[in-house]
Amino acid sequence: MPEVFRFFGFSFFFYSKEHEPVHVHVEGNGGMAKFVWNGK
């Protein structure tokens, strides 16, 4: 999994062959999140 960047202890990454829509995973501080890119 390629890490896009690390910011204040949070790791932003993506999986190269994952499903649409385009999104980024964030992990840190004991939790995880997924942010969907809507093109705006």
N, CA, C and O atoms as a Maestro MAE file, in Angstrom:
{
 s_m_m2io_version
 :::
 2.0.0
}

f_m_ct {
 s_m_title
 :::
 protein
 m_atom[160] {
  # First column is atom index #
  i_m_mmod_type
  r_m_x_coord
  r_m_y_coord
  r_m_z_coord
  i_m_residue_number
  s_m_chain_name
  s_m_pdb_residue_name
  s_m_pdb_atom_name
  i_m_atomic_number
  :::
  1 25 0.840 -1.168 0.000 1 A "MET " " N  " 7
  2 3 0.000 0.000 0.000 1 A "MET " " CA " 6
  3 2 0.886 1.232 0.000 1 A "MET " " C  " 6
  4 15 1.648 1.437 0.945 1 A "MET " " O  " 8
  5 25 0.807 2.049 -1.027 2 A "PRO " " N  " 7
  6 3 1.624 3.274 -1.092 2 A "PRO " " CA " 6
  7 2 1.116 4.344 -0.132 2 A "PRO " " C  " 6
  8 15 -0.066 4.691 -0.128 2 A "PRO " " O  " 8
  9 25 2.025 4.853 0.673 3 A "GLU " " N  " 7
  10 3 1.653 5.940 1.585 3 A "GLU " " CA " 6
  11 2 1.781 7.258 0.829 3 A "GLU " " C  " 6
  12 15 2.834 7.557 0.267 3 A "GLU " " O  " 8
  13 25 0.714 8.037 0.815 4 A "VAL " " N  " 7
  14 3 0.725 9.325 0.127 4 A "VAL " " CA " 6
  15 2 1.543 10.319 0.935 4 A "VAL " " C  " 6
  16 15 2.453 10.955 0.404 4 A "VAL " " O  " 8
  17 25 1.221 10.459 2.227 5 A "PHE " " N  " 7
  18 3 2.014 11.288 3.122 5 A "PHE " " CA " 6
  19 2 1.633 11.000 4.567 5 A "PHE " " C  " 6
  20 15 0.647 10.317 4.842 5 A "PHE " " O  " 8
  21 25 2.436 11.537 5.487 6 A "ARG " " N  " 7
  22 3 2.204 11.401 6.928 6 A "ARG " " CA " 6
  23 2 2.118 12.811 7.496 6 A "ARG " " C  " 6
  24 15 2.961 13.658 7.201 6 A "ARG " " O  " 8
  25 25 1.090 13.060 8.317 7 A "PHE " " N  " 7
  26 3 0.838 14.401 8.834 7 A "PHE " " CA " 6
  27 2 0.341 14.298 10.262 7 A "PHE " " C  " 6
  28 15 -0.699 13.686 10.507 7 A "PHE " " O  " 8
  29 25 1.061 14.886 11.217 8 A "PHE " " N  " 7
  30 3 0.703 14.867 12.635 8 A "PHE " " CA " 6
  31 2 0.386 13.453 13.129 8 A "PHE " " C  " 6
  32 15 -0.538 13.266 13.920 8 A "PHE " " O  " 8
  33 25 1.142 12.470 12.669 9 A "GLY " " N  " 7
  34 3 0.963 11.091 13.120 9 A "GLY " " CA " 6
  35 2 -0.107 10.313 12.365 9 A "GLY " " C  " 6
  36 15 -0.349 9.147 12.679 9 A "GLY " " O  " 8
  37 25 -0.751 10.926 11.380 10 A "PHE " " N  " 7
  38 3 -1.754 10.240 10.568 10 A "PHE " " CA " 6
  39 2 -1.121 9.820 9.254 10 A "PHE " " C  " 6
  40 15 -0.415 10.602 8.617 10 A "PHE " " O  " 8
  41 25 -1.372 8.596 8.854 11 A "SER " " N  " 7
  42 3 -0.853 8.060 7.606 11 A "SER " " CA " 6
  43 2 -1.972 8.049 6.559 11 A "SER " " C  " 6
  44 15 -3.026 7.457 6.789 11 A "SER " " O  " 8
  45 25 -1.750 8.693 5.424 12 A "PHE " " N  " 7
  46 3 -2.707 8.763 4.321 12 A "PHE " " CA " 6
  47 2 -2.214 7.818 3.230 12 A "PHE " " C  " 6
  48 15 -1.088 7.964 2.754 12 A "PHE " " O  " 8
  49 25 -3.035 6.859 2.829 13 A "PHE " " N  " 7
  50 3 -2.583 5.857 1.862 13 A "PHE " " CA " 6
  51 2 -3.741 5.368 1.006 13 A "PHE " " C  " 6
  52 15 -4.905 5.672 1.266 13 A "PHE " " O  " 8
  53 25 -3.388 4.598 -0.029 14 A "PHE " " N  " 7
  54 3 -4.389 4.019 -0.918 14 A "PHE " " CA " 6
  55 2 -3.933 2.638 -1.344 14 A "PHE " " C  " 6
  56 15 -2.756 2.297 -1.222 14 A "PHE " " O  " 8
  57 25 -4.858 1.854 -1.838 15 A "TYR " " N  " 7
  58 3 -4.559 0.549 -2.417 15 A "TYR " " CA " 6
  59 2 -4.705 0.686 -3.924 15 A "TYR " " C  " 6
  60 15 -5.736 1.160 -4.401 15 A "TYR " " O  " 8
  61 25 -3.700 0.282 -4.677 16 A "SER " " N  " 7
  62 3 -3.669 0.564 -6.115 16 A "SER " " CA " 6
  63 2 -4.757 -0.145 -6.917 16 A "SER " " C  " 6
  64 15 -5.151 0.359 -7.968 16 A "SER " " O  " 8
  65 25 -5.248 -1.274 -6.471 17 A "LYS " " N  " 7
  66 3 -6.262 -2.007 -7.246 17 A "LYS " " CA " 6
  67 2 -7.576 -2.112 -6.486 17 A "LYS " " C  " 6
  68 15 -8.236 -3.150 -6.527 17 A "LYS " " O  " 8
  69 25 -7.954 -1.058 -5.804 18 A "GLU " " N  " 7
  70 3 -9.180 -1.087 -5.021 18 A "GLU " " CA " 6
  71 2 -10.345 -0.532 -5.841 18 A "GLU " " C  " 6
  72 15 -10.144 0.029 -6.919 18 A "GLU " " O  " 8
  73 25 -11.528 -0.690 -5.336 19 A "HIS " " N  " 7
  74 3 -12.775 -0.342 -6.023 19 A "HIS " " CA " 6
  75 2 -12.965 1.163 -6.195 19 A "HIS " " C  " 6
  76 15 -12.329 1.967 -5.514 19 A "HIS " " O  " 8
  77 25 -13.844 1.524 -7.111 20 A "GLU " " N  " 7
  78 3 -14.282 2.907 -7.297 20 A "GLU " " CA " 6
  79 2 -15.319 3.234 -6.234 20 A "GLU " " C  " 6
  80 15 -15.895 2.291 -5.690 20 A "GLU " " O  " 8
  81 25 -15.601 4.451 -5.899 21 A "PRO " " N  " 7
  82 3 -14.965 5.684 -6.360 21 A "PRO " " CA " 6
  83 2 -13.585 5.869 -5.722 21 A "PRO " " C  " 6
  84 15 -13.241 5.201 -4.747 21 A "PRO " " O  " 8
  85 25 -12.816 6.777 -6.286 22 A "VAL " " N  " 7
  86 3 -11.473 7.044 -5.785 22 A "VAL " " CA " 6
  87 2 -11.575 7.521 -4.336 22 A "VAL " " C  " 6
  88 15 -12.402 8.372 -4.008 22 A "VAL " " O  " 8
  89 25 -10.730 6.966 -3.482 23 A "HIS " " N  " 7
  90 3 -10.750 7.343 -2.072 23 A "HIS " " CA " 6
  91 2 -9.375 7.131 -1.443 23 A "HIS " " C  " 6
  92 15 -8.520 6.443 -2.002 23 A "HIS " " O  " 8
  93 25 -9.180 7.730 -0.276 24 A "VAL " " N  " 7
  94 3 -7.923 7.639 0.467 24 A "VAL " " CA " 6
  95 2 -8.240 7.149 1.872 24 A "VAL " " C  " 6
  96 15 -9.203 7.600 2.491 24 A "VAL " " O  " 8
  97 25 -7.432 6.232 2.367 25 A "HIS " " N  " 7
  98 3 -7.564 5.736 3.731 25 A "HIS " " CA " 6
  99 2 -6.641 6.562 4.633 25 A "HIS " " C  " 6
  100 15 -5.560 6.980 4.220 25 A "HIS " " O  " 8
  101 25 -7.086 6.784 5.858 26 A "VAL " " N  " 7
  102 3 -6.284 7.504 6.851 26 A "VAL " " CA " 6
  103 2 -6.272 6.663 8.117 26 A "VAL " " C  " 6
  104 15 -7.307 6.172 8.566 26 A "VAL " " O  " 8
  105 25 -5.083 6.507 8.681 27 A "GLU " " N  " 7
  106 3 -4.941 5.713 9.894 27 A "GLU " " CA " 6
  107 2 -4.069 6.458 10.884 27 A "GLU " " C  " 6
  108 15 -3.033 7.013 10.518 27 A "GLU " " O  " 8
  109 25 -4.491 6.469 12.140 28 A "GLY " " N  " 7
  110 3 -3.689 7.092 13.185 28 A "GLY " " CA " 6
  111 2 -4.516 7.358 14.426 28 A "GLY " " C  " 6
  112 15 -5.746 7.337 14.383 28 A "GLY " " O  " 8
  113 25 -3.838 7.605 15.521 29 A "ASN " " N  " 7
  114 3 -4.470 7.917 16.799 29 A "ASN " " CA " 6
  115 2 -5.492 6.851 17.204 29 A "ASN " " C  " 6
  116 15 -6.516 7.163 17.812 29 A "ASN " " O  " 8
  117 25 -5.205 5.589 16.863 30 A "GLY " " N  " 7
  118 3 -6.065 4.477 17.257 30 A "GLY " " CA " 6
  119 2 -7.307 4.290 16.403 30 A "GLY " " C  " 6
  120 15 -8.188 3.513 16.773 30 A "GLY " " O  " 8
  121 25 -7.406 4.975 15.276 31 A "GLY " " N  " 7
  122 3 -8.594 4.844 14.433 31 A "GLY " " CA " 6
  123 2 -8.256 4.831 12.953 31 A "GLY " " C  " 6
  124 15 -7.112 5.027 12.544 31 A "GLY " " O  " 8
  125 25 -9.305 4.591 12.161 32 A "MET " " N  " 7
  126 3 -9.156 4.567 10.705 32 A "MET " " CA " 6
  127 2 -10.332 5.319 10.081 32 A "MET " " C  " 6
  128 15 -11.411 5.394 10.668 32 A "MET " " O  " 8
  129 25 -10.113 5.877 8.881 33 A "ALA " " N  " 7
  130 3 -11.176 6.572 8.151 33 A "ALA " " CA " 6
  131 2 -10.941 6.393 6.664 33 A "ALA " " C  " 6
  132 15 -9.835 6.066 6.233 33 A "ALA " " O  " 8
  133 25 -11.991 6.610 5.884 34 A "LYS " " N  " 7
  134 3 -11.881 6.555 4.433 34 A "LYS " " CA " 6
  135 2 -12.543 7.818 3.891 34 A "LYS " " C  " 6
  136 15 -13.689 8.116 4.228 34 A "LYS " " O  " 8
  137 25 -11.821 8.561 3.049 35 A "PHE " " N  " 7
  138 3 -12.334 9.784 2.460 35 A "PHE " " CA " 6
  139 2 -12.505 9.569 0.963 35 A "PHE " " C  " 6
  140 15 -11.561 9.193 0.268 35 A "PHE " " O  " 8
  141 25 -13.717 9.811 0.474 36 A "VAL " " N  " 7
  142 3 -14.026 9.625 -0.945 36 A "VAL " " CA " 6
  143 2 -13.783 10.918 -1.694 36 A "VAL " " C  " 6
  144 15 -14.187 11.992 -1.248 36 A "VAL " " O  " 8
  145 25 -13.117 10.809 -2.842 37 A "TRP " " N  " 7
  146 3 -12.856 11.959 -3.701 37 A "TRP " " CA " 6
  147 2 -14.032 12.123 -4.645 37 A "TRP " " C  " 6
  148 15 -14.320 11.226 -5.437 37 A "TRP " " O  " 8
  149 25 -14.727 13.275 -4.570 38 A "ASN " " N  " 7
  150 3 -15.890 13.485 -5.422 38 A "ASN " " CA " 6
  151 2 -15.588 14.405 -6.596 38 A "ASN " " C  " 6
  152 15 -16.499 14.765 -7.343 38 A "ASN " " O  " 8
  153 25 -14.319 14.795 -6.777 39 A "GLY " " N  " 7
  154 3 -13.927 15.586 -7.925 39 A "GLY " " CA " 6
  155 2 -14.129 17.076 -7.771 39 A "GLY " " C  " 6
  156 15 -13.931 17.816 -8.736 39 A "GLY " " O  " 8
  157 25 -14.511 17.543 -6.612 40 A "LYS " " N  " 7
  158 3 -14.716 18.988 -6.421 40 A "LYS " " CA " 6
  159 2 -13.654 19.576 -5.533 40 A "LYS " " C  " 6
  160 15 -13.669 20.777 -5.264 40 A "LYS " " O  " 8
  :::
 }
 m_bond[159] {
  # First column is bond index #
  i_m_from
  i_m_to
  i_m_order
  :::
  1 1 2 1
  2 2 3 1
  3 3 4 2
  4 3 5 1
  5 5 6 1
  6 6 7 1
  7 7 8 2
  8 7 9 1
  9 9 10 1
  10 10 11 1
  11 11 12 2
  12 11 13 1
  13 13 14 1
  14 14 15 1
  15 15 16 2
  16 15 17 1
  17 17 18 1
  18 18 19 1
  19 19 20 2
  20 19 21 1
  21 21 22 1
  22 22 23 1
  23 23 24 2
  24 23 25 1
  25 25 26 1
  26 26 27 1
  27 27 28 2
  28 27 29 1
  29 29 30 1
  30 30 31 1
  31 31 32 2
  32 31 33 1
  33 33 34 1
  34 34 35 1
  35 35 36 2
  36 35 37 1
  37 37 38 1
  38 38 39 1
  39 39 40 2
  40 39 41 1
  41 41 42 1
  42 42 43 1
  43 43 44 2
  44 43 45 1
  45 45 46 1
  46 46 47 1
  47 47 48 2
  48 47 49 1
  49 49 50 1
  50 50 51 1
  51 51 52 2
  52 51 53 1
  53 53 54 1
  54 54 55 1
  55 55 56 2
  56 55 57 1
  57 57 58 1
  58 58 59 1
  59 59 60 2
  60 59 61 1
  61 61 62 1
  62 62 63 1
  63 63 64 2
  64 63 65 1
  65 65 66 1
  66 66 67 1
  67 67 68 2
  68 67 69 1
  69 69 70 1
  70 70 71 1
  71 71 72 2
  72 71 73 1
  73 73 74 1
  74 74 75 1
  75 75 76 2
  76 75 77 1
  77 77 78 1
  78 78 79 1
  79 79 80 2
  80 79 81 1
  81 81 82 1
  82 82 83 1
  83 83 84 2
  84 83 85 1
  85 85 86 1
  86 86 87 1
  87 87 88 2
  88 87 89 1
  89 89 90 1
  90 90 91 1
  91 91 92 2
  92 91 93 1
  93 93 94 1
  94 94 95 1
  95 95 96 2
  96 95 97 1
  97 97 98 1
  98 98 99 1
  99 99 100 2
  100 99 101 1
  101 101 102 1
  102 102 103 1
  103 103 104 2
  104 103 105 1
  105 105 106 1
  106 106 107 1
  107 107 108 2
  108 107 109 1
  109 109 110 1
  110 110 111 1
  111 111 112 2
  112 111 113 1
  113 113 114 1
  114 114 115 1
  115 115 116 2
  116 115 117 1
  117 117 118 1
  118 118 119 1
  119 119 120 2
  120 119 121 1
  121 121 122 1
  122 122 123 1
  123 123 124 2
  124 123 125 1
  125 125 126 1
  126 126 127 1
  127 127 128 2
  128 127 129 1
  129 129 130 1
  130 130 131 1
  131 131 132 2
  132 131 133 1
  133 133 134 1
  134 134 135 1
  135 135 136 2
  136 135 137 1
  137 137 138 1
  138 138 139 1
  139 139 140 2
  140 139 141 1
  141 141 142 1
  142 142 143 1
  143 143 144 2
  144 143 145 1
  145 145 146 1
  146 146 147 1
  147 147 148 2
  148 147 149 1
  149 149 150 1
  150 150 151 1
  151 151 152 2
  152 151 153 1
  153 153 154 1
  154 154 155 1
  155 155 156 2
  156 155 157 1
  157 157 158 1
  158 158 159 1
  159 159 160 2
  :::
 }
}
